[in-house]
Amino acid sequence: MVGDYCPISGDNTDMHSQRNSKSGLSCKMVLQAVGKVLRKSKTKPNGKKPPAEEKKQYLEAEFTKVRVVDFDLKELVVLPREIDLNEWLASNTTTFFNLINLQYSTISEFCTGDTCQAMTACNTIYYWYDERGKKTKCTAPQYVDFVMSLVQKLVTDEDIFPTKYGKEFPNSFESLVKKICRYLFHVLAHLYWAHFKETVALDLQGHLNTLYAHFIVFVREFNLVEPKETCIMDDLSEILCAPAPPAPAAPSSPTSAPSPTSHNHVTER
């Protein structure tokens, strides 16, 4: 203990011994007072209750159960045997860009420089990096505009996303797709974190949930976004991307022959 370290030489006077005794007592009192403060700060920072974690409305069951499709999204993202991988990535990436851009446009009037002074999602702030690697903090609408402008430029570039027969994809194609998907994830995360209330007010949570789940299943299938990037939304992903429970089989009459499609739960739309 700190208070125990009081070296006293044999030729000290009584007065010196008394001063050391008082000093040791003072050290002990100080240590006790500090310990009391530390114990108090561990339970109540600054003597106050710690702020409660903000409730995530989008995780409530009444909202997560709302979808616009009821089948396994995994079937939509698996690479068909007759399709080239790059063609499949290009087609889906372009589609997700258009859908996420459309979804954001529904609440864009609520996403302003005043309401969203930074591009946030959960406890994360996203910064924009320009072509020279310069880091810039910007408002959410500015960030989304940068994302959509960049992606629009890429997906319409014939040298990167070729549409003409016989034209090859560049060697950097996969890395560019990963970059696009990472940016699109940021937009989706911001929609949930900052604008889910407006989405619910517009009765569009089913569309957002389905779009998000489809996107996450797709990027997981082809490892397009690193888990450390998407982990801030893992709680939602695990709910929305869980396989749908099988539909209960219709009871069959003992006197009737079984229907040839009684075990086929594919729904035609």
N, C-alpha and C positions, 0 to 999 in steps of 0.2 A: 504494500500500500504506500501511497505517496506520503501520508502522515507519519509512517514508521521510519522513513529515511531522515533521521535527525542525528547525524554524527556528533558526539560530544567528546571532547578531549578531556583527559584526566585532570588538567590544571584549570578548568573553567571555574569561575566564581559562582556563588549561589545565585547572584542576580542574573548571571548568564543562563544558569539552569532554569530559573523561573521564566525568563524570556522565551527559552526554547519550549518550555512546557506550555506556555500560553500560545506560542506559535503553532505547536502541534495540535492544540485544541482548536485554534482558529482554522487550521487546514481541515480538521475533521468536520467542523461545522460547515465550511464551504463545500466540501465533498457531499455532505448530506443534502445541502440545499440544491446543488447541481443535480444530484441523483433524483431528487423530487421533481425538479423541472423536466428532466429527461423522461421520467416515467409518465408525467402528465402529457408531454408532447407526443408520446407514442400512441396514446389513446385518443387525445383530442388536440390536433395541431392548433397552436395559438389559442388553446383553451376553448376551441369551438369544434362542433361536430364536422367531420369531413364531408364535403359536398357529395350528394348522391349521384351515382352514375346516370347520365341521361338515358331515359328509356327509349328504346328503339321501336317505334311504332310499327315499322315494316316487318318485325318479327312476330307480331301478334297473330294468333291462329286465324282470326277472322279475315285477315288480309292475305296471309301466305297461302290459304286454301283456294284463293281466287286465281284461276287460269283461263286461258281461252282455248286450250287443247287439253286432252286427257289421256294422251298416249305417251309411250316412252320416247323421249327426245333423242336417246342414244341411236335409235334407228335412223334419225334424220342426218346424223353427222358422220356415220361410218362411211369410209371411202368405198364407193361402188367398184367392183372388179374391173369394169371396162373404162373407168375414168382415170386420167392422169392425175397424180397427186397435186401438181402445181395448178392444174385447171380447177380442181376441186377447191383448193385453198383460195384461189383468185375469185371464184364464183361466190363462195360463202363470205369472204371478207368484204367484197363489194356489197353484198346483201346486208350484212350486219351494219356497215357504214350507213347505208340508206335508212335502215330501220331505226338505228340509234339516233341519227340526226333528226328523223321525224319525231321520235319520242321526246327528244329534248325540246323540239320546237313547240310542243304543246304547253310547256311551262316556261318558255324563254322570257315571257313578259314579267315573271316573278324572279328571275335570276338576273339581278342588276348589280352594278358596282357598289350600291349601297347595301343591299341585302346579302351579297356574297362577295365580300371584299378580298377573299382569297379562295383558291380552288381547294376545297376541303372535302374530306370523306373520313368519317370516324375521327381518329386522332391524328390524321395525316394531312399535311399541306403539300400540294403538288406545285412544283416550280416548272416554268417553261425553259427549255434549253434551245437556243437558236442554232443555226447551221454552224456557227463558230464555237458552239459549246458554252455560250454565255448564259449564266443562270439568271432568270428573271422571275420575281414574284409578281403575279398579276391577279386581277379579279377573276372570278369564275367565268363570267361571260367572255372575257378576253381569252382565257385559256381554252374554252370550248371553241371559240372562233379560230384560234390558232390550230387546234386539232382538226377541225372539219376542213379548214382551208388546205392544210398539209395533206390530209388523206384524199381529198378531192383531187389534188394535183397528182398524187401518186397513182390512184386507180384509173385516172384518165390518160396516163402517160403510156403510149403504145409500146414504148421500149421496156416498161416495167410490168404492165398488165396487158400483154399482147392479146388482141382479139382476132387477128388475121391468121388464117390457116398457114402452118409451116413456120411461123415465127417463134423463136425460142424464148423461154423465160431467162432473165439474167441470173448470174450466179448468186447475186445478193438478194434474190427474190424472197427466200424464206426469212432472212433477217429483217427485211422490210415489212413483211406480213406480221412478224412478231412485234415490231415497233408499232404498227397500226393497232394491233389488238390490245397492246398495253395502254395506248392512249384512249381507245374506246372503252376499256374497262374503267379508266378514271372517270369518264363521263357518266357511265352507269352508276358507279359508286356515289358520285355526287348527287345524282338524281334521287337515290334512296336516302342519303344522309340529309340533304338540304331541302328537297322538294317533294317528299313523299306525301305530305299533307295536301299539297296542291294536286298531286296526281290522284289521290283518293277523292278529292272534291270534284274532279273531272271524271270520276269513275273509270280511270284508265289503269288502275293497279293490276288488273288481270293481264293487260297487254305488257306492262312493264315486267311483271313476274315471269311471264312466258318468254319474253325476249331475253331477260337476264339468264334464266335457266338454260335456254338454248345456246346462248353465247358461252356460258361457262362449260357446258358439256362439250362444246366444239373445241374450245382452246385446251381443255384437258385431254381430249382425244388425240390432239396433234402436238401437245406440249408447246403451245405458242406463247403462254404467259407463265412466268415463274411463280411457284406457290408463294414465295415471300412477297410477291406483288399483290396477290389476290387474298392473302390471309386475313386482311382487315374485314373481309366480307364472308369469311368462312361460316359464320353462324347462319347467315342467310342461304349460302350455297348448299349447305348440308340439308337444309329443309326443302328448298326448291328443286334440288337435283336428285333427291331420293327417288328411286324407282316407284312408279305408281303401283299401288296394291292391285292384284288381279281382280277383275270383276267377278262377282259371285255367279256361279253357274245357275242357269234357270232350271227349276225343278221339272223333271220329265215325268210324263204319265206312264204308269206301268203297262198300259195297254197300247201305247203308241210307239211307233218306231222312232229311234233317236234321230234327230235332225243331223244331216251331214255337216252342218256348220255350228253345232251346239258347243264345240270346244274351240271355236275360232272367234276370238274377241276383237278382231279387226273391225274398226268402224269406218264405214265409207262416208265421205263428206263431199 
